[in-house]
Amino acid sequence: MLKKTVLAVSLALGVVASVQAAGLTAVPQAPFGATIHVNPYENAPQTAIIGLNGHKVKHVSIKVHGKGKGGVDIEYPVSDKSVLTYGGVPVFGMYPAQANKVTMKWTDEQGKKKSHDFSIFAEAIKFESQGGLQTALAPEANVIKKPVKGFENRLYLVELNAAIPGSSPFKRNKLGIGAYDWDASPQIMIYDTNGDIRWTLDPNAAHDSNNPEKMGFLMDVNQLQDGTLIYGQGQAYHKMDLIGRPIYDRGIPEGYVDFSHEVVQLDNGHVMLRVGKKDYRNDVGDVVDTVRDTIIEVDENGAVVDEWILAEILDPYRDITILALDQGAVCLNVDANKSGETFSKEDLRKLPYGDVAGSAAGRNWAHVNSIGYNPGDDSIIISSRHQNAVIKIGRDKEVKWIIADPRGWNSKLANKVLTPVDSKGNKLNCAEGRCDGGFEWQATQHTAWAVPERGTVTVFDNGDARFNEQPALPTDKYSRAVEYKVDERNMTVQQVWQFGKERGYDWYGAITSEVHWQTDKDTMFIFNGSIGIMDKKQKSSVIEIDPETDKIKFEMEVKGNKAGAVGYRAEIIKPLF
């Protein structure tokens, strides 16, 4: 249902329309008695629908003009299907809280080509205030390197969350805190390559700390091939389009709890979610809600068709990485005052169940933060932060291979660990977590996705607990994007590309982030979401780079505007209608 109407004044001269459509006042001097509905679904304040007053149009296109010198135009065609769906023409990409020049072109009922310029005043950004702990209305972008030719019209969706620990009235884990207890005010923005915000999600519509299906961290907004957006939040997952039209809002199935980090739609319409297993009886007989270690596949009706309970597939007692974690930044648990602190085995034994980095099902022993589905062999690749491991698992729930330090694995899994090799396939010498030849295993990584056309896997290597230890100095830490080539037949792995290590501690991001191959431009898209978080100077880095030449095509920084605000992921967005 269309909920809100804001009138716009046409820039072009013409006959004043006197008709009214659906109770909405027509725009003065606009063609066919057009009406303008700004933020029609109350989810996306910088969008609108141009109403057609019963007229039929075809071959429609929209151009939202860039403002001022260097402003970026956003142009896109609108399909006849979309015109029918919206009962008008969707407008996406307006600047907030100001009048936008929007050119609509179309073919009318008589086959004549027409064009008209509208002035549409978009709504303001509606992010929640953090009072004295906030520095600006929204995170501000700073372009470090202007886009090269062919990249000028890129649009980048950036996700930030300002955590509100303990704010939720809902507590579920019986024997300790769980991911359910974490809540955050989302900041979801789309920037153009001039650093201007052109779209936001209204957090007041998407998030509610008193609603179990709308509280929690809003995470992993990603665009599907049809242009729609899918994301998860707390105890639910959602789908909408760029105009804010809801497609579905679904609670996760009752046997599971605490979505976070990853939601993936498959080609058959099924969805994979990273959740916890509810009321799980672990190997010592305790009934717990597990933490960030279960993957489910649900069909188009929301029914579970399969599950991967990693406590039964992997080893929840492997603690070589957990003992080395910097307890100042264990994903959502960020406390700069604990920077550099680690747990001992005795500490681990004393930990309660819940969202704490410990051993056994019911604690955060795995911390899976990405799922990559491979249709070729019906398998998944997961990133397990608290194992410093990237792992491929088949539909049969058998581990196929592991990219990780070979130390600490049980006898069943040890022979699944890939052997590092050089470009000629020669085995590299490795000891105590280190290898020669420039090869490094990833550490506390985020995202591990296959790139079939390159035969590789991309990983964002955050870099805490590198070599499964803490360095002598915190400033020795670094993050990087890395690409590995896996030979499944010979069970080897080769490091073929990396970026970021050369930037050192200044580019270190302890948590979150991603690296994602872009097939349309043959680039690596890198998002480092937590630079400076341990120094309370958080910012995020957006980079597109050619991995063959290491030439940067575009680079931008986004500065957090709230205390504790952390970038999670980013996405290249295309206006598809």
Buried (B, 14 or more C-beta within 10 A) or exposed (E): EBEEBBBBBBBEEEEEBEEEBEEBBBBBBBBBBBBBBBBBBBBBBBBBBBBBBEBEBEBBBBBBBBBEEBEBBBBBEBBEEBBEBBBBBBBBBBBBEEBBBBBBBBBBEEEEEBEBBBBBBBBBBBBBEBEEEBBEBBBBBEBBBBBEEEBBBBBBBBBBBBBBBEBBEBEBBBBBBBBBBBBBBBBBBBBBBBBBBBBBBBBEBBBBBEEBBBBBBBBBBBBEEEBBBBBBBBBBBBBBBBBBBEEEBBBBBEBBBBBBBBBBBEEEEBBBBBBBBBEBEBEEEBEBBBBBBBBBBBBEEEEBEEBBBBBBBBBBBBBBBBBBBBBBBBBBBBEEEBBEEBBEEEBBEEBEBBBBBBBBBBBBBBBBBBBBBBEEEEBBBBBBBBBBBBBBBBEEEEBBBBBBBBBBBEEEBEEBBBEBBBEEEEEBEBEEBEBEBEBBBBBBBBBBBBBEEBEBBBBBBBBBBBBBBBBEEBEEBBBBBBBBBBBEEEBBBBBBBBBBBEBEBEBBBBBBBBBBBEEEBEBBBBBBBBBBBBEEEBBBBBBBBBBEEEEBBBBBBBBBBBBBBBBBBBBBBBBBB
